[in-house]
């Protein structure tokens, strides 16, 4: 009888140890949830939001982790069902490049155009002679005499 009791205790301790290793912690859920966004609140990370929908999604993440899905598989599952706005970053590599690369390329083009414009303006300034500014306009004398007549 003591053999059976010892075997039963060993089996229970082993089962508890295995169960404790396989349980999903809140940190595991938050790791996945931190890469997702709340579907209700704008720009609110899922791990920091506590509305009912987010709580339900966190439970669903825990259930999927219990089923053995990896973090990437869980994210892909949510993206497939709810769209890419759930993760905030496009999953398609080309769209991801466009979302991050297009502003950078646009900025570089704008800087190049600005630099070329500045260089052209600077070259034009060097070509203008000082003598052109010393000349009086033709209408200056007639305008001055008109003002003197009106005031005097």
Backbone as a chain_set.jsonl record, in Angstrom:
{"seq": "XXXXXXXXXXXXXXXXXXXXXXXXXXXXXXXXXXXXXXXXXXXXXXXXXXXXXXXXXXXXXXXXXXXXXXXXXXXXXXXXXXXXXXXXXXXXXXXXXXXXXXXXXXXXXXXXXXXXXXXXXXXXXXXXXXXXXXXXXXXXXXXXXXXXXXXX", "coords": {"N": [[0.822, -1.188, 0.0], [1.952, 1.255, 0.75], [3.715, 1.574, -1.306], [2.044, 2.153, -3.434], [0.991, 4.549, -2.54], [3.307, 6.141, -2.432], [4.001, 6.117, -5.165], [1.759, 7.421, -6.188], [2.041, 9.943, -5.004], [4.431, 10.773, -6.22], [3.637, 10.848, -8.912], [1.65, 12.858, -8.754], [3.173, 15.078, -7.859], [4.923, 15.342, -10.035], [3.05, 15.854, -12.073], [1.979, 18.262, -11.156], [4.269, 19.852, -11.307], [4.736, 19.785, -14.08], [2.35, 20.973, -14.972], [2.623, 23.48, -13.8], [4.763, 24.483, -15.257], [3.706, 24.733, -17.814], [1.701, 26.592, -17.642], [0.339, 29.712, -18.555], [1.611, 32.869, -17.985], [0.713, 36.156, -16.758], [2.536, 37.978, -17.677], [3.411, 36.772, -20.033], [1.103, 36.991, -21.59], [0.861, 39.766, -21.645], [3.125, 40.405, -23.088], [2.491, 39.688, -25.733], [0.177, 41.218, -26.007], [1.178, 43.78, -25.797], [2.099, 44.339, -28.282], [-0.082, 44.841, -29.736], [-3.08, 46.759, -30.513], [-5.803, 48.474, -28.959], [-9.117, 47.846, -30.061], [-11.12, 49.671, -29.689], [-10.372, 52.037, -28.269], [-8.435, 54.772, -29.383], [-5.143, 54.438, -30.518], [-4.281, 53.118, -28.193], [-2.367, 50.886, -26.411], [-2.948, 47.378, -26.214], [-2.224, 45.976, -23.904], [-2.364, 47.903, -21.937], [-4.928, 48.753, -21.779], [-8.216, 48.607, -20.42], [-10.842, 48.152, -21.167], [-13.929, 46.328, -21.776], [-13.745, 44.864, -24.226], [-10.99, 44.677, -24.676], [-10.194, 43.212, -22.44], [-11.48, 40.819, -23.004], [-10.089, 40.114, -25.35], [-7.54, 39.722, -24.267], [-8.027, 37.477, -22.683], [-8.57, 35.706, -24.734], [-6.08, 35.654, -25.991], [-4.612, 34.395, -23.961], [-5.909, 31.903, -23.956], [-5.241, 30.994, -26.532], [-2.495, 30.815, -26.233], [-2.391, 28.803, -24.314], [-3.205, 26.744, -25.92], [-0.951, 26.323, -27.334], [-0.029, 27.978, -29.355], [2.324, 30.113, -30.999], [3.711, 33.404, -30.302], [3.813, 34.927, -32.67], [2.031, 33.507, -34.284], [-0.335, 33.956, -32.922], [-0.605, 36.737, -33.207], [-0.858, 36.816, -36.015], [-3.272, 35.476, -36.252], [-5.096, 37.286, -35.093], [-4.736, 39.461, -36.818], [-5.664, 38.36, -39.188], [-8.379, 38.016, -38.617], [-9.291, 40.577, -37.737], [-7.963, 42.589, -39.077], [-5.136, 44.633, -40.183], [-4.837, 46.892, -38.631], [-4.922, 46.166, -36.029], [-2.409, 45.427, -35.105], [-0.986, 47.675, -35.712], [1.185, 48.023, -37.386], [1.849, 47.421, -40.748], [1.688, 44.079, -41.963], [2.484, 43.042, -44.366], [5.462, 42.962, -46.201], [6.085, 44.826, -48.272], [4.177, 46.885, -47.907], [4.918, 47.629, -45.347], [7.46, 48.636, -45.877], [6.694, 50.822, -47.453], [5.264, 52.343, -45.549], [7.227, 53.072, -43.734], [9.415, 53.792, -45.304], [8.585, 55.623, -47.289], [8.072, 58.241, -46.076], [10.712, 58.848, -45.344], [12.081, 58.818, -47.823], [10.651, 60.865, -49.098], [11.376, 63.028, -47.469], [14.141, 63.149, -47.99], [14.093, 63.795, -50.74], [12.829, 66.317, -50.613], [14.763, 67.731, -49.155], [16.884, 67.625, -51.001], [15.817, 69.112, -53.153], [15.462, 71.567, -51.847], [18.148, 72.167, -51.23], [19.232, 72.369, -53.835], [17.763, 74.566, -54.782], [18.613, 76.558, -53.02], [21.345, 76.646, -53.691], [21.174, 77.512, -56.363], [19.999, 80.032, -55.999], [22.006, 81.254, -54.511], [24.105, 81.3, -56.384], [22.979, 83.04, -58.29], [22.866, 85.377, -56.795], [25.544, 86.04, -56.592], [26.117, 86.835, -59.175], [24.813, 89.234, -59.563], [25.504, 92.607, -59.857], [26.857, 95.253, -57.839], [26.554, 97.765, -58.845], [24.125, 97.865, -60.124], [22.318, 98.355, -58.146], [22.934, 100.886, -57.377], [21.993, 102.578, -59.305], [19.571, 105.059, -60.051], [16.102, 104.787, -60.251], [14.2, 105.64, -63.187], [11.874, 106.996, -62.762], [12.206, 108.169, -60.319], [13.064, 110.863, -59.926], [10.919, 112.402, -60.935], [8.903, 111.558, -59.264], [9.829, 112.383, -56.766], [9.825, 115.175, -57.117], [7.12, 115.626, -57.433], [6.146, 114.965, -54.879], [7.403, 116.969, -53.359], [6.138, 119.216, -54.399], [3.538, 118.778, -53.593], [3.774, 118.859, -50.81], [4.903, 121.33, -50.334]], "CA": [[0.0, 0.0, 0.0], [2.821, 2.418, 0.798], [4.275, 1.732, -2.648], [1.036, 2.847, -4.242], [0.908, 5.908, -2.034], [4.531, 6.808, -2.887], [3.873, 6.302, -6.604], [0.728, 8.425, -6.396], [2.626, 11.234, -4.643], [5.393, 11.109, -7.271], [2.866, 11.223, -10.106], [1.013, 14.156, -8.501], [4.21, 16.116, -7.833], [5.368, 15.511, -11.413], [1.965, 16.501, -12.821], [1.899, 19.659, -10.722], [5.436, 20.512, -11.884], [4.501, 19.962, -15.518], [1.277, 21.943, -15.124], [3.146, 24.797, -13.441], [5.617, 24.951, -16.342], [2.931, 24.993, -19.019], [0.707, 27.651, -17.472], [0.673, 30.989, -19.179], [1.602, 33.953, -17.005], [0.204, 37.442, -17.235], [3.633, 38.606, -18.428], [3.381, 36.199, -21.38], [-0.035, 37.601, -22.289], [1.179, 41.18, -21.866], [4.144, 40.5, -24.138], [1.78, 39.688, -27.011], [-0.778, 42.331, -26.005], [1.884, 45.055, -25.973], [2.336, 44.532, -29.717], [-1.401, 45.025, -30.357], [-3.774, 47.976, -30.107], [-7.213, 48.348, -28.605], [-9.989, 48.119, -31.207], [-12.092, 50.7, -29.34], [-9.641, 53.271, -27.943], [-7.48, 55.109, -30.433], [-3.715, 54.395, -30.177], [-4.091, 52.597, -26.838], [-1.868, 49.509, -26.457], [-3.88, 46.411, -25.645], [-1.826, 45.581, -22.557], [-2.641, 48.993, -21.002], [-6.334, 49.111, -21.869], [-9.032, 47.738, -19.578], [-12.259, 48.108, -21.519], [-14.363, 44.914, -21.876], [-13.239, 44.21, -25.432], [-9.57, 44.356, -24.468], [-10.124, 42.115, -21.465], [-11.86, 39.611, -23.746], [-8.972, 39.767, -26.247], [-6.457, 39.18, -23.444], [-8.423, 36.092, -22.361], [-8.404, 34.925, -25.962], [-4.632, 35.453, -26.153], [-4.231, 33.374, -22.978], [-6.418, 30.605, -24.441], [-4.427, 30.582, -27.677], [-1.185, 30.408, -25.706], [-2.606, 27.491, -23.692], [-3.305, 25.766, -27.008], [0.388, 26.099, -27.855], [0.322, 28.86, -30.473], [3.418, 31.049, -30.724], [3.301, 34.812, -30.303], [3.599, 35.355, -34.055], [0.803, 32.869, -34.761], [-1.458, 34.662, -32.282], [-0.739, 38.026, -33.906], [-1.383, 36.535, -37.354], [-4.683, 35.116, -36.101], [-5.86, 38.519, -34.877], [-4.673, 40.258, -38.053], [-6.539, 37.708, -40.168], [-9.787, 38.235, -38.261], [-9.685, 41.959, -37.476], [-7.258, 43.526, -39.947], [-3.783, 45.016, -39.786], [-4.827, 47.988, -37.658], [-4.797, 45.56, -34.703], [-0.999, 45.446, -34.71], [-0.472, 49.015, -35.93], [2.227, 48.026, -38.412], [1.467, 46.486, -41.802], [2.388, 42.801, -41.945], [3.053, 42.844, -45.691], [6.761, 43.651, -46.242], [6.059, 45.978, -49.177], [3.437, 47.96, -47.243], [5.744, 48.078, -44.225], [8.479, 49.498, -46.467], [6.062, 52.085, -47.839], [4.879, 53.141, -44.387], [8.408, 53.617, -43.089], [10.364, 54.307, -46.287], [8.063, 56.754, -48.063], [8.39, 59.533, -45.45], [12.151, 59.07, -45.403], [12.408, 59.171, -49.203], [10.077, 62.193, -49.333], [12.214, 64.003, -46.778], [15.393, 63.283, -48.738], [13.799, 64.53, -51.97], [12.584, 67.718, -50.252], [16.057, 68.328, -48.814], [17.65, 67.797, -52.241], [15.224, 70.242, -53.876], [15.806, 72.769, -51.095], [19.567, 72.435, -51.41], [19.431, 72.848, -55.206], [17.194, 75.911, -54.864], [19.519, 77.459, -52.305], [22.574, 76.789, -54.488], [20.839, 78.34, -57.519], [19.792, 81.392, -55.504], [23.319, 81.773, -54.126], [24.842, 81.613, -57.619], [22.373, 84.233, -58.888], [23.249, 86.526, -55.976], [26.931, 86.393, -56.907], [26.156, 87.435, -60.506], [24.236, 90.577, -59.545], [26.547, 93.581, -59.508], [26.467, 96.295, -56.905], [26.22, 98.965, -59.61], [22.703, 97.868, -60.481], [21.556, 98.905, -57.036], [23.253, 102.298, -57.245], [21.25, 103.347, -60.304], [18.27, 105.565, -59.634], [15.061, 104.511, -61.234], [13.881, 106.789, -64.041], [10.725, 107.732, -62.25], [12.515, 108.677, -58.981], [13.103, 112.332, -59.91], [9.574, 112.947, -61.116], [8.131, 111.229, -58.07], [10.305, 113.261, -55.704], [9.362, 116.545, -57.381], [5.67, 115.631, -57.179], [5.956, 114.997, -53.417], [7.819, 118.299, -52.897], [5.087, 120.165, -54.791], [2.352, 118.533, -52.758], [4.054, 119.258, -49.425], [5.423, 122.676, -50.228]], "C": [[0.87, 1.258, 0.0], [3.49, 2.646, -0.552], [3.305, 2.506, -3.538], [0.919, 4.309, -3.831], [2.127, 6.716, -2.492], [4.461, 7.089, -4.387], [2.868, 7.392, -6.921], [1.278, 9.818, -6.084], [3.61, 11.69, -5.719], [4.675, 11.559, -8.532], [2.224, 12.591, -9.916], [2.033, 15.288, -8.501], [4.713, 16.395, -9.246], [4.311, 16.235, -12.239], [1.838, 17.961, -12.446], [3.069, 20.452, -11.295], [5.269, 20.768, -13.368], [3.429, 21.014, -15.75], [1.783, 23.356, -14.825], [4.042, 25.347, -14.548], [4.807, 25.374, -17.552], [1.916, 26.12, -18.848], [1.237, 28.951, -18.042], [0.573, 32.076, -18.117], [1.026, 35.226, -17.626], [1.278, 38.183, -18.032], [3.683, 38.083, -19.863], [2.263, 36.832, -22.21], [0.274, 39.062, -22.612], [2.237, 41.376, -22.942], [3.502, 40.538, -25.518], [0.871, 40.911, -27.102], [-0.08, 43.672, -26.209], [2.173, 45.346, -27.44], [1.023, 44.745, -30.474], [-2.027, 46.312, -29.82], [-5.245, 47.688, -29.855], [-8.085, 48.66, -29.82], [-10.967, 49.263, -30.949], [-11.398, 52.046, -29.114], [-8.584, 53.527, -29.007], [-6.058, 55.147, -29.881], [-3.448, 53.957, -28.739], [-3.575, 51.163, -26.938], [-2.799, 48.568, -25.701], [-3.508, 46.055, -24.216], [-2.121, 46.66, -21.516], [-4.109, 49.385, -20.963], [-7.178, 48.106, -21.083], [-10.522, 47.815, -19.917], [-12.649, 46.641, -21.763], [-13.835, 44.18, -23.105], [-11.788, 43.803, -25.256], [-9.399, 43.22, -23.479], [-10.473, 40.795, -22.147], [-10.724, 39.168, -24.673], [-7.809, 39.176, -25.456], [-6.766, 37.749, -23.016], [-8.223, 35.185, -23.57], [-6.922, 34.659, -26.238], [-4.147, 34.362, -25.204], [-4.681, 31.99, -23.447], [-5.588, 30.097, -25.613], [-3.03, 30.15, -27.244], [-1.283, 29.039, -25.023], [-2.694, 26.388, -24.741], [-1.953, 25.525, -27.674], [0.776, 26.974, -29.033], [1.448, 29.797, -30.058], [2.885, 32.484, -30.769], [2.984, 35.303, -31.709], [2.321, 34.749, -34.628], [-0.433, 33.544, -34.166], [-1.681, 36.006, -32.968], [-1.33, 37.826, -35.302], [-2.863, 36.188, -37.3], [-5.546, 36.364, -35.931], [-5.869, 39.391, -36.126], [-5.616, 39.68, -39.095], [-8.009, 38.001, -39.886], [-10.189, 39.698, -38.207], [-8.979, 42.997, -38.35], [-5.936, 43.979, -39.346], [-3.738, 46.158, -38.784], [-4.684, 47.462, -36.231], [-3.351, 45.621, -34.213], [-0.341, 46.795, -34.977], [0.598, 49.126, -36.987], [1.808, 47.03, -39.486], [2.316, 45.213, -41.757], [3.031, 42.491, -43.292], [4.374, 43.613, -45.786], [6.778, 44.884, -47.144], [5.325, 47.153, -48.535], [4.21, 48.508, -46.047], [6.85, 49.004, -44.737], [7.884, 50.846, -46.84], [5.747, 52.948, -46.62], [6.082, 53.744, -43.681], [9.351, 54.293, -44.085], [9.877, 55.536, -47.014], [8.318, 58.098, -47.373], [9.883, 59.859, -45.502], [12.578, 59.504, -46.802], [11.87, 60.567, -49.539], [10.899, 63.289, -48.674], [13.522, 64.226, -47.518], [15.194, 64.055, -50.036], [13.584, 66.012, -51.677], [13.889, 68.418, -49.886], [16.902, 68.572, -50.058], [17.12, 68.984, -53.034], [15.562, 71.556, -53.179], [17.261, 73.156, -51.263], [19.857, 72.97, -52.811], [18.907, 74.275, -55.367], [18.104, 76.917, -54.185], [20.794, 77.707, -53.103], [22.322, 77.684, -55.704], [20.669, 79.8, -57.096], [21.13, 82.03, -55.145], [24.156, 82.129, -55.349], [24.288, 82.856, -58.296], [22.75, 85.485, -58.106], [24.672, 86.973, -56.294], [27.03, 87.105, -58.252], [25.629, 88.871, -60.52], [25.314, 91.558, -59.093], [25.98, 94.641, -58.579], [26.018, 97.536, -57.657], [24.747, 99.011, -59.972], [21.868, 98.478, -59.368], [21.816, 100.396, -56.854], [22.488, 103.164, -58.246], [19.932, 103.816, -59.709], [17.252, 105.164, -60.684], [14.688, 105.794, -61.98], [12.745, 107.622, -63.471], [11.017, 108.387, -60.898], [12.488, 110.208, -58.936], [11.711, 112.918, -60.049], [8.707, 112.685, -59.883], [8.52, 112.156, -56.921], [9.799, 114.696, -55.904], [7.852, 116.651, -57.137], [5.399, 115.707, -55.674], [6.319, 116.377, -52.869], [6.766, 119.337, -53.244], [3.876, 120.008, -53.897], [2.566, 119.011, -51.312], [4.376, 120.738, -49.276], [4.499, 123.737, -50.634]], "O": [[0.549, 2.227, -0.687], [3.799, 3.784, -0.907], [3.701, 3.395, -4.293], [0.767, 5.193, -4.674], [1.979, 7.869, -2.899], [4.82, 8.18, -4.83], [3.092, 8.202, -7.821], [1.009, 10.769, -6.82], [3.622, 12.864, -6.09], [5.068, 12.548, -9.151], [2.252, 13.41, -10.835], [1.784, 16.345, -9.082], [4.91, 17.552, -9.618], [4.638, 17.13, -13.019], [1.617, 18.81, -13.31], [2.894, 21.593, -11.721], [5.618, 21.84, -13.862], [3.577, 21.861, -16.631], [1.419, 24.311, -15.511], [4.078, 26.56, -14.759], [5.204, 26.304, -18.254], [1.326, 26.56, -19.835], [2.435, 29.231, -18.006], [-0.442, 32.185, -17.429], [0.878, 35.343, -18.842], [0.961, 38.93, -18.957], [3.959, 38.837, -20.796], [2.454, 37.163, -23.38], [-0.013, 39.537, -23.711], [2.245, 42.396, -23.631], [3.91, 41.321, -26.376], [0.8, 41.562, -28.144], [-0.683, 44.605, -26.74], [2.462, 46.488, -27.797], [1.015, 44.82, -31.702], [-1.578, 46.877, -28.822], [-5.841, 46.791, -30.452], [-7.826, 49.63, -30.533], [-11.579, 49.774, -31.887], [-11.786, 53.062, -29.692], [-7.92, 52.6, -29.472], [-5.8, 55.817, -28.881], [-2.469, 54.396, -28.136], [-4.262, 50.303, -27.49], [-3.365, 48.932, -24.67], [-4.395, 45.85, -23.388], [-2.128, 46.364, -20.321], [-4.494, 50.261, -20.189], [-6.893, 46.908, -21.082], [-11.368, 47.571, -19.057], [-11.768, 45.799, -21.94], [-13.515, 42.994, -23.026], [-11.399, 42.701, -25.644], [-8.542, 42.357, -23.666], [-9.834, 39.773, -21.896], [-10.432, 37.976, -24.767], [-7.161, 38.236, -25.917], [-5.873, 36.902, -22.987], [-7.767, 34.049, -23.445], [-6.554, 33.566, -26.669], [-3.359, 33.501, -25.597], [-3.927, 31.022, -23.35], [-5.268, 28.911, -25.683], [-2.452, 29.228, -27.82], [-0.375, 28.216, -25.138], [-2.31, 25.245, -24.49], [-1.824, 24.616, -28.494], [1.812, 26.739, -29.655], [1.519, 30.224, -28.905], [1.765, 32.736, -31.213], [2.001, 36.014, -31.916], [1.606, 35.412, -35.379], [-1.455, 33.682, -34.838], [-2.817, 36.37, -33.274], [-2.205, 38.584, -35.721], [-3.624, 36.558, -38.194], [-6.602, 36.483, -36.552], [-6.891, 39.992, -36.458], [-6.292, 40.424, -39.806], [-8.793, 38.21, -40.812], [-11.308, 40.042, -38.588], [-9.367, 44.166, -38.354], [-5.651, 43.745, -38.171], [-2.707, 46.376, -38.148], [-4.361, 48.225, -35.321], [-3.107, 45.846, -33.028], [0.77, 47.032, -34.503], [0.892, 50.23, -37.446], [1.445, 45.9, -39.161], [3.525, 45.276, -41.537], [4.017, 41.756, -43.354], [4.406, 44.805, -45.481], [7.419, 45.882, -46.813], [5.792, 48.289, -48.606], [4.164, 49.706, -45.767], [7.148, 50.027, -44.119], [8.484, 51.89, -46.582], [5.944, 54.163, -46.659], [5.974, 54.818, -43.09], [10.016, 55.269, -43.738], [10.676, 56.417, -47.331], [8.753, 59.034, -48.045], [10.265, 61.015, -45.684], [13.351, 60.451, -46.95], [12.554, 61.358, -50.189], [11.096, 64.357, -49.254], [13.968, 65.364, -47.661], [16.031, 64.881, -50.399], [14.092, 66.869, -52.4], [14.102, 69.571, -50.264], [17.563, 69.605, -50.166], [17.908, 69.785, -53.538], [15.907, 72.541, -53.832], [17.581, 74.334, -51.42], [20.635, 73.911, -52.968], [19.546, 75.099, -56.021], [18.34, 78.005, -54.712], [21.271, 78.839, -53.185], [23.16, 78.521, -56.041], [21.154, 80.703, -57.779], [21.364, 83.202, -55.439], [24.843, 83.151, -55.352], [25.059, 83.654, -58.829], [22.936, 86.548, -58.699], [24.966, 88.168, -56.264], [27.943, 87.906, -58.45], [25.976, 89.642, -61.415], [25.957, 91.353, -58.064], [24.774, 94.885, -58.548], [25.182, 98.289, -57.157], [24.179, 100.094, -60.112], [20.816, 99.06, -59.632], [21.008, 101.096, -56.242], [22.355, 104.37, -58.039], [19.266, 103.09, -58.971], [17.536, 105.205, -61.881], [14.846, 106.896, -61.455], [12.684, 108.832, -63.691], [10.159, 109.096, -60.372], [11.94, 110.784, -57.996], [11.367, 113.856, -59.33], [7.873, 113.513, -59.516], [7.66, 112.652, -56.193], [9.39, 115.347, -54.943], [7.377, 117.688, -56.673], [4.508, 116.442, -55.246], [5.616, 116.901, -52.006], [6.523, 120.251, -52.457], [3.26, 120.994, -53.492], [1.637, 119.508, -50.676], [4.15, 121.328, -48.219], [4.85, 124.916, -50.579]]}, "num_chains": 1, "name": "protein.A"}
